[in-house]
């Protein structure tokens, strides 16, 4: 009888601990709206230890984790651009909903992902340092620049795509289809610009 009682007590205690852990984990993923004007925002600039989750929606909004610390992560809008920078030691996740998307610029260890498909007229993506982006789009014109150790994973379609990269292996395009594609190594592009500049000086 004592053995049975001990077993039942241990089982009950385990259930309580697991329930508490689940509630804590769930709470860690609660999001709240961030009070910043983003009406008309179509450009995202991000740097630091932050993950941006982009959604195309008629309702424009920014939401942050309930553990968000504004002293370490800044979110500011200027014109049509939303600027996000984080110095947190852990990755900060920020959800952003916009009607239109024209440009993504990511640097540092930042990450940008889209949920669903972005149907836009044209899109520019600039990645450098160790930034990563996973983007799905249907667009008329796509322009991408990938430098340093940045990695871009694209899916969707485009009428035309201009790709500039330090390393073409960092452009993952297996699930992306473009009617016309022009690829250039960024080093070759820089050399071409230098030659053009030298000719203009003569």
C-alpha positions as a Markdown table, in Angstrom:
| # | Residue | x | y | z |
|---|---|---|---|---|
| 1 | Unk | 0.0 | 0.0 | 0.0 |
| 2 | Unk | 2.9 | 2.4 | 0.9 |
| 3 | Unk | 4.6 | 1.5 | -2.4 |
| 4 | Unk | 1.4 | 2.3 | -4.3 |
| 5 | Unk | 1.0 | 5.6 | -2.4 |
| 6 | Unk | 4.6 | 6.6 | -3.2 |
| 7 | Unk | 4.1 | 5.8 | -6.9 |
| 8 | Unk | 0.9 | 7.8 | -7.1 |
| 9 | Unk | 2.6 | 10.7 | -5.4 |
| 10 | Unk | 5.6 | 10.6 | -7.7 |
| 11 | Unk | 3.3 | 10.5 | -10.8 |
| 12 | Unk | 1.3 | 13.5 | -9.5 |
| 13 | Unk | 4.4 | 15.4 | -8.8 |
| 14 | Unk | 5.8 | 14.7 | -12.3 |
| 15 | Unk | 2.5 | 15.9 | -13.8 |
| 16 | Unk | 2.6 | 19.1 | -11.9 |
| 17 | Unk | 6.2 | 19.8 | -12.9 |
| 18 | Unk | 5.4 | 19.1 | -16.6 |
| 19 | Unk | 2.3 | 21.3 | -16.5 |
| 20 | Unk | 4.3 | 24.1 | -15.0 |
| 21 | Unk | 7.0 | 23.7 | -17.7 |
| 22 | Unk | 4.5 | 23.7 | -20.5 |
| 23 | Unk | 2.8 | 26.9 | -19.1 |
| 24 | Unk | 6.2 | 28.6 | -18.9 |
| 25 | Unk | 7.1 | 27.5 | -22.4 |
| 26 | Unk | 3.7 | 28.7 | -23.7 |
| 27 | Unk | 4.1 | 32.0 | -22.0 |
| 28 | Unk | 7.5 | 32.5 | -23.6 |
| 29 | Unk | 5.9 | 32.5 | -27.0 |
| 30 | Unk | 3.1 | 35.1 | -26.3 |
| 31 | Unk | 3.3 | 38.2 | -28.5 |
| 32 | Unk | 2.0 | 41.7 | -28.1 |
| 33 | Unk | 1.6 | 44.6 | -30.5 |
| 34 | Unk | 4.5 | 47.1 | -30.6 |
| 35 | Unk | 3.4 | 50.7 | -30.6 |
| 36 | Unk | 5.1 | 52.1 | -33.7 |
| 37 | Unk | 3.6 | 53.6 | -36.8 |
| 38 | Unk | 4.2 | 51.3 | -39.8 |
| 39 | Unk | 1.5 | 52.4 | -42.2 |
| 40 | Unk | 2.9 | 52.5 | -45.7 |
| 41 | Unk | 6.1 | 50.6 | -44.7 |
| 42 | Unk | 7.5 | 48.6 | -47.6 |
| 43 | Unk | 11.2 | 48.4 | -46.7 |
| 44 | Unk | 12.8 | 46.4 | -43.8 |
| 45 | Unk | 16.3 | 47.0 | -42.5 |
| 46 | Unk | 17.5 | 44.6 | -39.8 |
| 47 | Unk | 20.8 | 43.9 | -38.0 |
| 48 | Unk | 21.9 | 42.0 | -34.9 |
| 49 | Unk | 20.6 | 38.9 | -33.2 |
| 50 | Unk | 17.1 | 39.1 | -34.4 |
| 51 | Unk | 14.6 | 37.1 | -36.4 |
| 52 | Unk | 12.0 | 38.9 | -38.5 |
| 53 | Unk | 8.9 | 37.0 | -39.6 |
| 54 | Unk | 7.2 | 38.8 | -42.4 |
| 55 | Unk | 3.5 | 38.4 | -43.5 |
| 56 | Unk | 1.6 | 40.1 | -46.3 |
| 57 | Unk | -1.6 | 41.5 | -44.9 |
| 58 | Unk | -4.0 | 44.4 | -45.2 |
| 59 | Unk | -3.6 | 44.9 | -41.5 |
| 60 | Unk | -0.2 | 46.4 | -40.9 |
| 61 | Unk | 1.3 | 45.7 | -37.5 |
| 62 | Unk | 4.4 | 44.8 | -35.5 |
| 63 | Unk | 4.3 | 42.3 | -32.6 |
| 64 | Unk | 7.1 | 41.4 | -30.2 |
| 65 | Unk | 7.7 | 38.7 | -27.6 |
| 66 | Unk | 6.5 | 39.5 | -24.1 |
| 67 | Unk | 10.2 | 39.3 | -23.0 |
| 68 | Unk | 11.1 | 42.1 | -25.5 |
| 69 | Unk | 13.6 | 44.6 | -24.0 |
| 70 | Unk | 13.5 | 47.9 | -25.7 |
| 71 | Unk | 16.9 | 48.9 | -24.2 |
| 72 | Unk | 18.6 | 46.2 | -26.2 |
| 73 | Unk | 16.4 | 46.1 | -29.3 |
| 74 | Unk | 15.2 | 49.2 | -31.2 |
| 75 | Unk | 12.3 | 49.4 | -33.7 |
| 76 | Unk | 12.0 | 52.7 | -35.5 |
| 77 | Unk | 10.2 | 53.8 | -38.7 |
| 78 | Unk | 11.4 | 56.5 | -41.0 |
| 79 | Unk | 9.6 | 57.2 | -44.2 |
| 80 | Unk | 8.8 | 53.9 | -45.8 |
| 81 | Unk | 11.5 | 52.0 | -44.0 |
| 82 | Unk | 11.3 | 50.1 | -40.7 |
| 83 | Unk | 14.7 | 49.9 | -38.9 |
| 84 | Unk | 15.3 | 47.1 | -36.4 |
| 85 | Unk | 18.6 | 46.6 | -34.5 |
| 86 | Unk | 19.3 | 44.2 | -31.6 |
| 87 | Unk | 22.2 | 43.7 | -29.3 |
| 88 | Unk | 20.6 | 40.9 | -27.3 |
| 89 | Unk | 22.6 | 37.8 | -26.5 |
| 90 | Unk | 19.6 | 35.6 | -27.4 |
| 91 | Unk | 17.7 | 35.8 | -30.7 |
| 92 | Unk | 14.7 | 38.2 | -30.6 |
| 93 | Unk | 11.7 | 37.3 | -32.8 |
| 94 | Unk | 9.6 | 40.1 | -34.2 |
| 95 | Unk | 6.5 | 39.6 | -36.3 |
| 96 | Unk | 5.8 | 42.2 | -39.0 |
| 97 | Unk | 2.7 | 42.4 | -41.2 |
| 98 | Unk | 2.8 | 44.8 | -44.3 |
| 99 | Unk | 0.7 | 45.3 | -47.3 |
| 100 | Unk | 3.6 | 45.7 | -49.7 |
| 101 | Unk | 7.3 | 44.8 | -49.6 |
| 102 | Unk | 9.9 | 46.3 | -51.9 |
| 103 | Unk | 13.2 | 45.8 | -50.1 |
| 104 | Unk | 14.8 | 43.7 | -47.4 |
| 105 | Unk | 18.2 | 44.6 | -46.0 |
| 106 | Unk | 19.7 | 42.3 | -43.4 |
| 107 | Unk | 23.1 | 42.3 | -41.8 |
| 108 | Unk | 24.9 | 40.8 | -38.8 |
| 109 | Unk | 23.4 | 37.5 | -37.5 |
| 110 | Unk | 19.9 | 38.5 | -38.4 |
| 111 | Unk | 17.4 | 36.2 | -40.0 |
| 112 | Unk | 14.4 | 37.1 | -42.2 |
| 113 | Unk | 11.6 | 34.6 | -43.1 |
| 114 | Unk | 8.3 | 35.1 | -44.9 |
| 115 | Unk | 5.1 | 33.3 | -44.0 |
| 116 | Unk | 3.0 | 32.5 | -47.0 |
| 117 | Unk | 3.7 | 34.1 | -50.4 |
| 118 | Unk | 4.4 | 37.8 | -51.0 |
| 119 | Unk | 2.7 | 38.9 | -54.2 |
| 120 | Unk | 4.6 | 42.1 | -55.1 |
| 121 | Unk | 5.5 | 44.1 | -58.2 |
| 122 | Unk | 9.2 | 44.1 | -57.5 |
| 123 | Unk | 11.5 | 43.1 | -54.7 |
| 124 | Unk | 15.1 | 43.9 | -53.7 |
| 125 | Unk | 17.0 | 41.8 | -51.2 |
| 126 | Unk | 20.4 | 42.8 | -49.8 |
| 127 | Unk | 22.2 | 40.3 | -47.4 |
| 128 | Unk | 25.6 | 40.7 | -45.9 |
| 129 | Unk | 27.9 | 39.4 | -43.1 |
| 130 | Unk | 26.1 | 36.3 | -41.7 |
| 131 | Unk | 22.5 | 37.3 | -42.4 |
| 132 | Unk | 20.1 | 34.7 | -43.7 |
| 133 | Unk | 16.8 | 35.0 | -45.5 |
| 134 | Unk | 14.1 | 32.6 | -46.6 |
| 135 | Unk | 11.7 | 34.3 | -48.9 |
| 136 | Unk | 8.7 | 33.1 | -51.0 |
| 137 | Unk | 7.4 | 35.6 | -53.6 |
| 138 | Unk | 5.6 | 36.1 | -56.8 |
| 139 | Unk | 7.1 | 39.2 | -58.4 |
| 140 | Unk | 7.7 | 40.9 | -61.7 |
| 141 | Unk | 11.3 | 41.9 | -60.9 |
| 142 | Unk | 13.7 | 40.5 | -58.3 |
| 143 | Unk | 17.1 | 42.0 | -57.5 |
| 144 | Unk | 19.3 | 40.2 | -55.0 |
| 145 | Unk | 22.8 | 41.0 | -53.6 |
| 146 | Unk | 24.5 | 38.4 | -51.3 |
| 147 | Unk | 27.9 | 39.2 | -49.8 |
| 148 | Unk | 30.2 | 37.8 | -47.2 |
| 149 | Unk | 28.8 | 34.6 | -45.6 |
| 150 | Unk | 25.1 | 35.6 | -46.0 |
| 151 | Unk | 22.7 | 33.0 | -47.4 |
| 152 | Unk | 19.5 | 33.4 | -49.4 |
| 153 | Unk | 16.9 | 30.7 | -49.9 |
| 154 | Unk | 14.3 | 31.7 | -52.5 |
| 155 | Unk | 11.0 | 30.1 | -53.6 |
| 156 | Unk | 8.3 | 31.3 | -55.9 |
| 157 | Unk | 8.5 | 32.9 | -59.3 |
| 158 | Unk | 9.7 | 36.1 | -61.0 |
| 159 | Unk | 9.6 | 37.5 | -64.6 |
| 160 | Unk | 13.2 | 38.6 | -64.2 |
| 161 | Unk | 15.9 | 38.1 | -61.6 |
| 162 | Unk | 19.3 | 39.8 | -61.3 |
| 163 | Unk | 21.6 | 38.1 | -58.8 |
| 164 | Unk | 24.9 | 39.5 | -57.5 |
| 165 | Unk | 26.8 | 37.4 | -55.1 |
| 166 | Unk | 30.3 | 36.8 | -53.6 |
| 167 | Unk | 29.5 | 33.0 | -53.7 |
| 168 | Unk | 26.8 | 31.7 | -55.9 |
| 169 | Unk | 26.5 | 28.6 | -53.6 |
| 170 | Unk | 25.0 | 30.9 | -51.0 |
| 171 | Unk | 22.0 | 31.5 | -53.3 |
| 172 | Unk | 19.6 | 28.6 | -52.8 |
| 173 | Unk | 17.2 | 28.8 | -55.8 |
| 174 | Unk | 16.1 | 25.2 | -56.2 |
| 175 | Unk | 12.4 | 26.1 | -55.6 |
| 176 | Unk | 12.6 | 29.4 | -57.5 |
| 177 | Unk | 11.7 | 29.9 | -61.1 |
| 178 | Unk | 12.5 | 33.0 | -63.2 |
| 179 | Unk | 11.8 | 33.6 | -66.9 |
| 180 | Unk | 15.1 | 35.6 | -67.2 |
| 181 | Unk | 18.1 | 35.4 | -64.9 |
| 182 | Unk | 21.3 | 37.4 | -64.9 |
| 183 | Unk | 24.0 | 36.3 | -62.4 |
| 184 | Unk | 27.2 | 38.2 | -61.6 |
| 185 | Unk | 29.9 | 37.6 | -59.1 |
| 186 | Unk | 30.1 | 40.8 | -56.9 |
| 187 | Unk | 33.9 | 40.9 | -57.3 |
| 188 | Unk | 33.6 | 41.0 | -61.1 |
| 189 | Unk | 31.0 | 43.8 | -60.8 |
| 190 | Unk | 33.4 | 45.8 | -58.6 |
| 191 | Unk | 36.2 | 45.4 | -61.1 |
| 192 | Unk | 33.9 | 46.5 | -63.9 |
| 193 | Unk | 33.0 | 49.6 | -61.9 |
| 194 | Unk | 36.6 | 50.4 | -61.2 |
| 195 | Unk | 37.5 | 50.1 | -64.9 |
| 196 | Unk | 34.5 | 52.4 | -65.8 |
| 197 | Unk | 35.6 | 54.9 | -63.2 |
| 198 | Unk | 39.2 | 54.9 | -64.5 |
| 199 | Unk | 38.0 | 55.5 | -68.1 |
| 200 | Unk | 35.9 | 58.4 | -66.9 |
| 201 | Unk | 38.9 | 60.0 | -65.2 |
| 202 | Unk | 40.9 | 59.9 | -68.4 |
